[in-house]
Amino acid sequence: MNSAVNSISVGHRPTRECPVCLAQQARVIFRQKFSAFSEGGLMEGFDLAICKKCGAGYADDIPLQSEFDRYYAEMSKYQRSEGGGELNAVDAERYRQAADMVVGRLKPGDSIVDVGCATGALLAEFKRRGFTNILGIDPSSACADIGMRLYGVPIRTMPGSSLGAVTERFDLAILTGVLEHLRDVGASLRLVLELLKPGGQIYIEVPDATRYREWFSAPYQFFSMEHVNYFSPHSLTNLMLRLGLRSVFVERVTRWLGPNAVEPAIAGLFRLDPAAGHAPRERDTETEPGFQTYIDFSSSLERRVHCAIDELVANQTPLLVWGAGTHTLRLMETSALSKANLLAFIDSNSSYQGKTLKGIPILAPSQCRDRSSAVLISSHVAEQEIKSQILHVLQWPNPLVCLYEGATAKAEGGRGI
């Protein structure tokens, strides 16, 4: 476990205020590190901080919101280009569960806007249930194209900072998997709230930072490059109170990301209430201990992952690495992987293709002609999906290296590596 320090090291970047209470006093408990793409990347690391005033967790030493807006517009991984954007069964079930939590609180004919909607699949679920006055907003034009083609869902391409251009007003705004990505949380949320009618509601889902240790993941994977705010039920409620919303419900839920990958989450529905800003707020006492147990677990698990990589480096095994996302960027910076006999990275995300990582090209699967080198699958969440694609769809004969095969979703001391 990393020992805490007394101040935030932010280099040349402006120090963040706490996204929940706006205080500027925090302790750093961990430094996350990443390698950088040749172009188009976001950052090479951040400080994981705990607010001394309210106990919330967040990332500091990060770029400005304009850089996040640019990154999501250019480097989106959410258009699911593989397979034309169609949902798999796990994603479809996750959207059904989210809709189930909300529809009973709506009236027939209520209007809905989903900000950061990706391809609009959640809106499509509401559409199937009779809600036709819907609008999606996302910075990726590819997502907008897929949303209209697959679901007939209208999606406007714009960053969150441009929401002021939307003139319609809605009964419900949806933010699922969005708040954890925003540097300027308060400013961004105010723009969303301006889209609501008086007494309107907002449905939010975010990862639950207090429960990372309960579920198996790659080491430090929940400290993603793209996640810069870490919520507990208390800190999410405190944020909403500050912005003038009372909770209708706040629940801990479990969202499956794949057959053997889970994200613990918080689902909350909040209603505009002018008196909410004066309501008492409870200090978040869960996030920091939740972080510490997860950091301890990740540190132990990481040593075992590094041993597998060290063997590849020692043997100088000719190696293709499938995956160029956060998992690989961290391994390239914190393990010996950069010293391996790396021939290429492979990734289905067209936004990554054509770039390089430490001078090594990132290829589309169709561009890779090597049928003899080992393929290291650099992902936990998508490991089995990628393995199935290599073996059964592409039918490559390459030997495969799976870092997490056999690991269970429920964390049991890192079992399965």
C-alpha positions as CSV (number, residue, x, y, z in Angstrom):
1,M,0.0,0.0,0.0
2,N,1.3,3.4,-0.9
3,S,1.7,5.8,2.0
4,A,-0.2,9.0,1.9
5,V,1.5,12.3,1.3
6,N,0.3,15.7,2.6
7,S,-0.2,17.6,-0.7
8,I,-1.1,17.0,-4.2
9,S,1.7,17.0,-6.8
10,V,0.2,18.5,-9.9
11,G,3.2,19.6,-12.0
12,H,2.2,22.3,-14.5
13,R,-1.6,21.5,-14.3
14,P,-4.0,23.5,-12.2
15,T,-5.0,21.8,-8.9
16,R,-8.5,20.5,-9.0
17,E,-11.0,21.4,-6.4
18,C,-13.0,18.6,-4.9
19,P,-15.8,17.8,-7.4
20,V,-18.2,17.2,-4.6
21,C,-17.7,20.0,-2.1
22,L,-15.3,22.3,-4.0
23,A,-12.6,22.2,-1.2
24,Q,-8.9,22.3,-2.4
25,Q,-7.3,20.3,0.4
26,A,-6.6,16.7,-0.4
27,R,-4.2,13.8,0.3
28,V,-2.7,11.8,-2.5
29,I,-2.8,8.0,-1.8
30,F,-1.7,6.6,-5.2
31,R,-0.1,7.6,-8.5
32,Q,-1.5,6.0,-11.6
33,K,0.8,5.8,-14.7
34,F,0.3,5.2,-18.4
35,S,2.3,5.2,-21.6
36,A,1.3,7.6,-24.3
37,F,0.1,7.1,-27.9
38,S,2.1,8.7,-30.6
39,E,-0.9,11.1,-31.0
40,G,-4.4,11.7,-29.8
41,G,-3.9,10.4,-26.2
42,L,-5.1,12.0,-23.0
43,M,-2.5,11.8,-20.2
44,E,0.4,9.8,-18.8
45,G,-1.0,9.5,-15.3
46,F,-2.8,11.1,-12.4
47,D,-2.8,11.4,-8.6
48,L,-5.5,9.6,-6.7
49,A,-6.7,12.1,-4.1
50,I,-9.0,12.0,-1.1
51,C,-10.7,15.3,-0.1
52,K,-9.8,16.2,3.5
53,K,-13.1,18.0,4.0
54,C,-15.8,15.7,2.6
55,G,-13.9,12.4,2.0
56,A,-14.7,12.1,-1.7
57,G,-12.2,10.5,-4.1
58,Y,-11.0,12.0,-7.3
59,A,-8.1,12.2,-9.8
60,D,-5.8,15.3,-9.8
61,D,-3.0,16.4,-12.1
62,I,-5.2,15.9,-15.1
63,P,-5.8,17.8,-18.3
64,L,-8.4,20.5,-18.7
65,Q,-12.0,19.7,-19.8
66,S,-11.3,20.8,-23.3
67,E,-8.7,18.0,-23.6
68,F,-11.3,15.5,-22.4
69,D,-13.8,16.8,-24.9
70,R,-11.2,16.4,-27.7
71,Y,-10.2,12.9,-26.6
72,Y,-13.8,11.5,-26.5
73,A,-14.6,13.1,-29.9
74,E,-11.4,11.6,-31.6
75,M,-10.7,8.5,-29.6
76,S,-14.1,7.1,-28.6
77,K,-14.1,3.4,-27.8
78,Y,-17.9,3.3,-27.4
79,Q,-19.0,3.1,-31.0
80,R,-18.4,-0.7,-30.9
81,S,-17.2,-0.7,-34.5
82,E,-16.6,-4.5,-34.3
83,G,-19.8,-6.1,-35.4
84,G,-21.3,-2.9,-36.7
85,G,-22.2,-1.6,-33.2
86,E,-24.8,-4.3,-32.3
87,L,-25.3,-5.0,-28.6
88,N,-24.3,-8.3,-27.1
89,A,-26.6,-10.0,-24.6
90,V,-24.7,-8.7,-21.5
91,D,-25.0,-5.1,-22.6
92,A,-28.6,-5.5,-23.6
93,E,-29.4,-6.9,-20.1
94,R,-27.6,-4.0,-18.4
95,Y,-29.8,-1.5,-20.3
96,R,-32.9,-3.4,-19.5
97,Q,-32.0,-3.3,-15.8
98,A,-31.4,0.5,-15.9
99,A,-34.7,1.1,-17.7
100,D,-36.5,-1.1,-15.1
101,M,-35.3,1.2,-12.3
102,V,-36.7,4.4,-13.9
103,V,-39.8,3.7,-16.0
104,G,-42.1,3.3,-13.0
105,R,-41.2,6.9,-12.0
106,L,-42.2,8.3,-15.4
107,K,-45.5,9.3,-16.9
108,P,-46.5,8.2,-20.4
109,G,-45.3,10.7,-22.9
110,D,-42.4,12.0,-20.7
111,S,-39.5,13.4,-22.7
112,I,-36.0,11.9,-22.2
113,V,-32.5,13.1,-23.0
114,D,-29.5,10.9,-22.6
115,V,-26.2,12.9,-22.3
116,G,-23.2,10.8,-23.3
117,C,-25.5,8.2,-24.8
118,A,-22.8,6.4,-26.9
119,T,-24.8,4.6,-29.6
120,G,-28.2,5.2,-28.0
121,A,-28.8,1.7,-26.9
122,L,-30.3,2.7,-23.5
123,L,-32.6,5.2,-25.3
124,A,-33.6,2.4,-27.6
125,E,-34.8,0.4,-24.6
126,F,-37.0,3.3,-23.5
127,K,-38.3,3.6,-27.0
128,R,-39.3,0.0,-27.0
129,R,-41.3,0.8,-23.8
130,G,-43.3,3.5,-25.5
131,F,-41.2,6.6,-24.9
132,T,-40.8,8.3,-28.3
133,N,-39.9,11.9,-27.3
134,I,-36.2,11.0,-26.9
135,L,-32.8,12.6,-27.8
136,G,-29.3,11.4,-27.4
137,I,-26.2,13.6,-27.1
138,D,-22.6,12.3,-27.6
139,P,-19.3,13.8,-28.8
140,S,-18.7,10.9,-31.2
141,S,-20.2,11.3,-34.7
142,A,-19.6,7.5,-35.2
143,C,-21.9,6.8,-32.3
144,A,-24.5,9.1,-33.8
145,D,-24.4,7.3,-37.1
146,I,-24.8,3.9,-35.5
147,G,-27.6,5.0,-33.2
148,M,-29.7,6.2,-36.1
149,R,-28.9,3.1,-38.2
150,L,-29.5,0.5,-35.6
151,Y,-32.2,2.0,-33.4
152,G,-33.7,5.1,-35.1
153,V,-32.5,7.1,-32.1
154,P,-31.7,10.8,-32.9
155,I,-28.3,11.7,-31.5
156,R,-26.7,15.1,-31.7
157,T,-22.9,15.2,-32.0
158,M,-21.6,17.7,-29.5
159,P,-19.4,17.8,-26.3
160,G,-21.1,18.4,-23.0
161,S,-19.7,21.9,-23.0
162,S,-22.1,22.8,-25.9
163,L,-25.3,21.7,-24.2
164,G,-26.4,25.3,-24.0
165,A,-27.2,25.0,-27.7
166,V,-30.0,22.5,-27.0
167,T,-33.3,24.4,-26.8
168,E,-35.7,21.6,-25.9
169,R,-36.6,20.9,-22.2
170,F,-37.1,17.3,-20.9
171,D,-38.8,15.5,-18.0
172,L,-35.8,13.1,-17.5
173,A,-32.1,13.4,-18.2
174,I,-29.9,10.3,-18.1
175,L,-26.2,10.2,-17.3
176,T,-25.0,6.6,-17.2
177,G,-21.2,6.1,-17.1
178,V,-20.7,9.9,-17.6
179,L,-19.9,11.7,-14.3
180,E,-16.8,9.6,-13.6
181,H,-15.4,11.0,-16.8
182,L,-15.8,14.7,-16.3
183,R,-13.1,17.0,-15.0
184,D,-15.5,19.9,-14.6
185,V,-18.3,18.0,-12.8
186,G,-20.3,20.9,-11.4
187,A,-20.2,23.1,-14.5
188,S,-21.1,20.1,-16.7
189,L,-24.0,19.0,-14.5
190,R,-25.4,22.5,-14.4
191,L,-25.6,22.5,-18.2
192,V,-27.5,19.1,-18.0
193,L,-29.9,20.5,-15.4
194,E,-30.7,23.4,-17.6
195,L,-32.2,20.8,-20.0
196,L,-34.8,19.8,-17.4
197,K,-38.3,21.1,-17.0
198,P,-39.2,22.4,-13.5
199,G,-39.4,19.4,-11.2
200,G,-37.6,17.3,-13.7
201,Q,-35.5,14.3,-12.8
202,I,-32.0,13.0,-13.6
203,Y,-31.0,9.3,-13.5
204,I,-27.3,8.7,-12.8
205,E,-25.2,5.5,-12.8
206,V,-21.5,5.7,-11.7
207,P,-19.0,3.1,-10.6
208,D,-19.1,2.4,-6.8
209,A,-15.6,3.2,-5.6
210,T,-16.3,1.6,-2.2
211,R,-16.7,-1.9,-3.7
212,Y,-13.9,-2.3,-6.2
213,R,-12.2,-4.9,-4.1
214,E,-15.3,-7.1,-4.0
215,W,-15.0,-7.9,-7.7
216,F,-12.1,-9.3,-9.7
217,S,-10.4,-6.9,-12.2
218,A,-7.0,-6.4,-13.7
219,P,-4.7,-4.6,-11.2
220,Y,-5.8,-1.0,-10.7
221,Q,-8.1,-1.3,-13.7
222,F,-10.9,0.6,-11.9
223,F,-8.4,3.6,-11.8
224,S,-8.9,4.0,-15.6
225,M,-7.4,6.8,-17.6
226,E,-10.9,7.9,-18.4
227,H,-12.3,7.8,-14.8
228,V,-11.4,10.9,-12.8
229,N,-14.2,11.0,-10.2
230,Y,-14.9,8.2,-7.7
231,F,-18.2,8.1,-6.0
232,S,-19.8,6.4,-3.0
233,P,-23.6,6.7,-2.3
234,H,-22.9,9.5,0.2
235,S,-20.6,11.5,-2.1
236,L,-23.0,11.2,-5.1
237,T,-25.9,12.4,-2.9
238,N,-23.8,15.3,-1.5
239,L,-22.9,16.4,-5.0
240,M,-26.6,16.4,-6.0
241,L,-27.7,18.3,-2.9
242,R,-25.1,21.0,-3.7
243,L,-26.6,21.4,-7.1
244,G,-30.2,21.5,-5.9
245,L,-31.5,17.9,-6.3
246,R,-33.0,15.5,-3.7
247,S,-32.7,11.8,-4.1
248,V,-35.7,9.8,-5.1
249,F,-33.6,6.7,-4.6
250,V,-29.9,5.8,-4.4
251,E,-29.1,2.1,-4.7
252,R,-26.0,-0.1,-5.0
253,V,-26.3,-2.3,-8.1
254,T,-24.1,-4.8,-9.9
255,R,-23.6,-4.3,-13.7
256,W,-22.1,-7.1,-15.7
257,L,-19.6,-5.9,-18.4
258,G,-19.0,-9.3,-19.8
259,P,-19.5,-13.0,-19.0
260,N,-16.9,-12.8,-16.2
261,A,-16.4,-9.1,-15.6
262,V,-18.4,-6.9,-13.2
263,E,-18.5,-3.2,-12.4
264,P,-20.0,-2.4,-9.0
265,A,-22.2,0.6,-9.5
266,I,-24.5,3.2,-7.9
267,A,-27.8,4.0,-9.5
268,G,-29.6,7.1,-8.4
269,L,-32.7,9.1,-9.4
270,F,-32.7,12.7,-8.3
271,R,-35.4,15.4,-8.6
272,L,-35.0,19.2,-8.8
273,D,-35.8,20.8,-5.5
274,P,-34.9,24.5,-4.7
275,A,-34.6,23.7,-1.0
276,A,-32.1,20.8,-1.5
277,G,-29.1,23.0,-1.2
278,H,-29.8,23.6,2.4
279,A,-30.2,20.0,3.4
280,P,-27.5,18.4,5.7
281,R,-24.7,16.3,4.1
282,E,-22.9,13.3,5.5
283,R,-19.2,12.9,5.2
284,D,-18.0,10.1,2.9
285,T,-16.3,7.6,5.2
286,E,-16.3,4.7,2.8
287,T,-14.2,5.8,-0.2
288,E,-10.8,6.0,1.3
289,P,-10.8,2.6,3.1
290,G,-12.4,1.1,-0.1
291,F,-9.5,2.5,-2.1
292,Q,-6.9,1.2,0.3
293,T,-8.2,-2.4,0.3
294,Y,-8.4,-2.3,-3.5
295,I,-4.8,-0.9,-3.9
296,D,-3.5,-3.6,-1.6
297,F,-5.2,-6.3,-3.6
298,S,-4.1,-4.8,-6.9
299,S,-0.5,-4.6,-5.7
300,S,-0.5,-8.3,-4.9
301,L,-2.2,-9.3,-8.1
302,E,0.1,-7.1,-10.2
303,R,3.2,-9.0,-9.0
304,R,1.7,-12.2,-10.4
305,V,0.9,-10.5,-13.8
306,H,4.4,-9.1,-14.0
307,C,5.9,-12.6,-13.4
308,A,4.1,-13.8,-16.5
309,I,5.3,-10.9,-18.5
310,D,8.9,-11.3,-17.2
311,E,8.9,-14.8,-18.6
312,L,8.0,-13.5,-22.1
313,V,10.7,-10.9,-21.8
314,A,13.3,-13.4,-20.6
315,N,12.6,-15.7,-23.5
316,Q,12.3,-12.8,-26.0
317,T,9.2,-14.5,-27.4
318,P,8.0,-12.8,-30.6
319,L,4.9,-11.1,-29.4
320,L,1.7,-9.5,-30.7
321,V,-0.3,-7.7,-28.1
322,W,-4.0,-7.6,-28.6
323,G,-5.4,-4.5,-27.0
324,A,-4.1,-0.9,-26.9
325,G,-6.3,0.5,-24.2
326,T,-5.8,1.5,-20.6
327,H,-4.7,-2.0,-19.5
328,T,-1.9,-2.1,-22.1
329,L,-0.9,1.6,-21.5
330,R,-0.4,0.8,-17.8
331,L,1.6,-2.4,-18.5
332,M,3.9,-0.6,-20.9
333,E,4.7,1.9,-18.2
334,T,4.8,-0.2,-15.0
335,S,5.9,-3.6,-16.2
336,A,8.7,-5.1,-18.3
337,L,6.4,-5.4,-21.3
338,S,8.1,-2.6,-23.2
339,K,11.3,-4.8,-23.2
340,A,9.6,-7.7,-24.7
341,N,10.1,-8.7,-28.4
342,L,7.1,-6.7,-29.5
343,L,6.1,-6.8,-33.1
344,A,2.8,-5.0,-33.1
345,F,-0.3,-4.1,-31.1
346,I,-3.7,-5.1,-32.4
347,D,-6.9,-3.3,-31.6
348,S,-10.4,-3.3,-33.2
349,N,-10.9,0.4,-32.2
350,S,-10.3,2.3,-35.4
351,S,-9.4,5.4,-33.4
352,Y,-6.2,3.6,-32.2
353,Q,-5.2,2.1,-35.5
354,G,-2.4,3.8,-37.4
355,K,-0.9,5.2,-34.3
356,T,2.1,3.9,-32.5
357,L,2.9,3.1,-28.9
358,K,6.6,3.5,-28.0
359,G,7.3,3.3,-31.7
360,I,5.4,0.0,-32.3
361,P,2.5,0.1,-34.7
362,I,-1.2,-0.4,-33.7
363,L,-2.9,-2.5,-36.4
364,A,-6.4,-3.5,-37.2
365,P,-6.9,-7.3,-36.9
366,S,-7.3,-7.5,-40.7
367,Q,-3.8,-5.9,-41.1
368,C,-2.0,-8.5,-39.1
369,R,-0.6,-11.3,-41.3
370,D,1.6,-12.9,-38.6
371,R,0.3,-16.4,-37.9
372,S,3.2,-17.8,-35.9
373,S,4.0,-15.2,-33.1
374,A,2.3,-15.5,-29.7
375,V,-0.6,-13.2,-29.0
376,L,-0.8,-11.7,-25.6
377,I,-4.4,-10.8,-24.8
378,S,-4.0,-7.5,-22.8
379,S,-7.5,-7.3,-21.2
380,H,-9.4,-8.8,-18.4
381,V,-12.9,-7.6,-19.3
382,A,-12.7,-8.7,-22.9
383,E,-10.2,-11.6,-22.6
384,Q,-12.6,-14.4,-23.4
385,E,-14.4,-12.4,-26.1
386,I,-11.0,-11.7,-27.8
387,K,-9.9,-15.3,-27.4
388,S,-13.1,-16.5,-29.1
389,Q,-12.7,-14.0,-31.9
390,I,-9.1,-15.2,-32.6
391,L,-9.9,-18.9,-32.4
392,H,-13.3,-19.1,-33.9
393,V,-13.9,-16.1,-36.1
394,L,-10.4,-15.3,-37.4
395,Q,-9.2,-18.9,-36.9
396,W,-5.6,-17.8,-36.3
397,P,-3.3,-20.6,-35.3
398,N,-1.1,-18.3,-33.1
399,P,-0.4,-19.5,-29.5
400,L,-2.3,-17.3,-27.1
401,V,-1.2,-15.9,-23.7
402,C,-4.1,-15.2,-21.4
403,L,-3.2,-13.3,-18.2
404,Y,-6.5,-13.8,-16.4
405,E,-8.0,-17.1,-17.8
406,G,-9.8,-18.9,-15.0
407,A,-10.3,-15.9,-12.8
408,T,-13.7,-15.6,-11.3
409,A,-15.7,-12.4,-11.3
410,K,-16.0,-12.4,-7.5
411,A,-12.6,-11.5,-6.1
412,E,-11.1,-14.2,-4.0
413,G,-7.5,-13.1,-3.4
414,G,-6.6,-12.9,-7.1
415,R,-7.4,-16.5,-7.7
416,G,-7.1,-17.7,-11.3
417,I,-3.9,-16.0,-12.5
